[in-house]
Amino acid sequence: METAIYVTGAKVSCKTRHKDNRHDRIVEFEKTQINKEYWGDSLAKDKVRNELHKLGFNSHFSVIEWIH
């Protein structure tokens, strides 16, 4: 059986709305299992996207690394 991998945040590269000025940011969210069957990674990315929207960043971002 595979060991569960949990993350509590991510370092991401993102940009503000309607501009091409990229920023590296650390986004924190509730503990999430990223290797969970059926879209564990996507659930964590959705949490990142929601936090970035609250900060005024658009939905285009790249995860640089996960924070455990």
Secondary structure as GFF3:
##gff-version 3
##sequence-region A 1 68
A	DSSP	beta_strand	6	16	.	.	.	ID=ss1
A	DSSP	beta_strand	22	33	.	.	.	ID=ss2
A	DSSP	alpha_helix	40	54	.	.	.	ID=ss3
A	DSSP	beta_strand	57	67	.	.	.	ID=ss4
###
